[in-house]
Every structure is written in structure tokens, then in C-alpha cells.
Amino acid sequence: MNAENSCPAPHHGGHRKSVRAGEAAEPGIEVVGGAWHVRSLSLVRQVLREGDATVQAGFNAETAHEGLARTPVLFMDGPEHRRQRAAIARYFTPATVGRRYRGLMEELADELVGQVRRDGGCELSRVTMRYSVEIAAQVVGLTESDTDGMSVRLDRFFGLPFVPPGEQGAGGSRLGAALRARARSLRSLAAVGAFFLRDVRPAIAARRAAPQEDVISHLLEQGYGDREILTECITYAAAGMATTREFIAMAAWHLLDDPRLRERYLAAEEAERYGILHEILRLEPVVGHLYRRAVRDLVLVDGDECHEVPAGAVLDLYVRQANADPGAFGDDALSLCPVRERPTGARPEGVSFGDGPHRCPGNFLAIQESDVLLQRLLRLPLELAEPPRLGWEDLIAGYQLRGVALRVRG
């Protein structure tokens, strides 16, 4: 599709707020310094769906599982990855989320919104952090420690340095890369150690004594050791908490900035509310880049053009640019339109949850928990006290919203 405008009934609830200087929107694919930079939606989806042609190269993938007996699920590929994903996916199905976690979401959202009402306002990122941490903790099994303390410890963890894929042991100065990676590891040791000692280890002990219906219990059943479980907790708990926290704050910013869109969202049925949230997520993906490394020669087809990616090459997939690809979403792709037309097979949120074998398993959980809190929060007569501060987090190449100060009018 290459429509001039793909929104048949425009409701322009503002434009993209997370604008990062210096990020090119085109060309759709190019090679810079040996790395393949991929920005078009169709090509990004091709790479992510070629499950046997590439492996993870982001999220510190090529150093994160050194010394582990088992490869973390995030960094697996092939049949073993499919087997583990199928086993874990049962904790994230709509039926499981509704049965096990919907009540928790509603109870916690009511408590937090009640506190906002009594206080006359809040700093939203603190509210969303507590909310997302408590829900993810239940899913993963991190329920034997103080949630507020875990939020602080995870905030420290989110400051961990990013290891660019080109430095992760690929050719050239392997010794220099190893030394840089070791220095980063030493700086992060205290944050990871505190998370393990205060949060993960007590949860492991409790699940060994009495298994529950959660991720840690499943990992113990599979024979995972403490270090492997720690790594999976960082993947499932920390990453999920961080991304959901940021998205809820970003969605609130959009809805507070546009009274008509806010009114429409609050009056809508669930399916339409989810559509609005998916469109905001398309426009404002929390994870801005995904990285893959080719393990065999890969041919990417873009119309009449073919691009031959050699084995060993790093591919930098631009999620933000793919989600705003005018060839897929129209010339108005940088505006917000909840009823936007899109190409066959394209998801309403674009590739914000990834695609292919590594598509985020918690996508439904994230949208539902966002909706539960936002419905309640935005029924208060709230307004932004001042514009939020927009920063960037290198590990996931994503935005951070801080200073989201809300006040209750009157």
C-alpha cells in the first residue's frame, strides 16, 4: 500500500512526541560501517520472520549469557526456542491474564488512583512503576520481597550500559571488546546482585518449597539454576516492567493533551480502547531498535530490488521508522489515527512488540494492564502541570518519560 493518506476518518490526536534528533527516516535499507540499517516496515518484518537466518544481537545478547549453562529464552533461536516459548506462553494468554491478573490490575489501579485523588495529583512515572512492577512480579513469581524496594533496585538496573553489537566480540580487537565488556559488567554487578539477593533468591526458595503457576516455578521444573533464573527474571520482569511503565505514561500524555481523544477513549468499548492504545504504541514504540546477526546469507526483497546480506552481518532494525513508514501507513504516518488503514498482515501497533518467533509474548498483558489503569486515572479531572521530560535509555534504545506531573483541577 502506498496511499497518500491512510486514515479514512482522521482524528489527529497529536503527532509523535518521542522525537530523537539525528535518527534518519530513510533510505529503507543501507549499509553503514558494515552494519545493515533497515527502516522499512516490510524489510524489518522479513528479517524478524526469517527465524533460521538470524540470531539476537541486541539487549547485550552476545555477552549477557556468558558462563550460563542454559541460553536465556530471549537469546534462543530454532526448535529449542519454540519449545520454551510455547511452555512460557501459557502465562500470557488472554484467558490466563483475565483469570489470574485482571482482578489484581483493577484492585491495584483503584488503590493508586484513589491515592492520586487524595493527594491532588502525582508524578506519573512513580505510579506506573509501582503498578507495572506489582503485576509483572505476580506473573514471574517475584512475590517474596518488598515491591517498593524492588522498584528502586530495578531503576538502578535500567541504568546498565548498552553494549553495541559491533563491540560484542565481533572480529578485530577481541581483547579490547572483552575488557570493555568486563568493565561494564563490574559496574553493573551491584545492581544485579541486589536484585538477586533481595528479590530473586527469596522467590526461588519459596517456589522450591511450594510451586505456583508462574514463570519461576516453570523454570525450576525445567531444572534451571539460580543464575539462569536470574537472567530470565531480568528478561521477563525487568524488561516488561520498564516498557509498560513508559508506555502508560506516554499514552496518558497523548490522551491528556487531546480532550476529544480522551473523551472518545473513556466512552469506548474495550475493542476500540485497545485500538486507540495500539495506535499510540505504533506511533510511540518503547523499544526503538532491534538488532539481529545473520547466521547465513540472507536475501531481502523490496519490490523489484534484492539486498544480499552476508552471513555474520549485524542488522539494525529501526522500529520507530518502520512504524512510521509512509509506504505502509500513509503520508500521515506520524500522526495519531485510531482507525488507520494498514497493509494486509501488518499489526495495528506495527512492530512495537517485534514480529516472528521473538514477538513479545506479553503483548496482551501490557495492553490490558495499561487500559485498566488509564480508564480509572483519566476519569479524574486531571491535567499536566508542566510538559514531561523526555530522555533516552540506551539498552533498549527507548524513551524515558520523567517529570510527568499531574494535578487534579478544582
Buried (B, 14 or more C-beta within 10 A) or exposed (E): EEBEBBBEEBBEBBEBBBEEEEEEBEEBBEEEEEBBBBBBBBBBBBBBBBBEBBBBBBBBBBBBBEEBEBBBBBBBBEEEBEEBBEBBEEBBEEEBBEEBBBEBBBEBBEEBBEEBBEEEBBBBBBBBBBBBBBBBBBBBBBBBBEBEEBBBBBBBBBEBBBBBBBBBBBEEEEEEBBEBBEEBBEEBEEBBEBBBEBBBBBBBEBBEEEBBEBBBBBBBEEEBEEBBBBBBBBBBBBBBBBBBBBBBBBBBBBBBBBEEBBEBBEEBEEEBBBBBBBBBBBBBBBBBBBBBBBBEEBEBEBEEEEBEBEEEBBBBBBBBBBBBBBBBBBBBBBBBBBBBBBBEEBBBBBBBBBBBBBBBBBBBBBBBBBBBBBBBBBEBEBEBEEEBEBEEBEBBBBBBBBBBBBBBEE
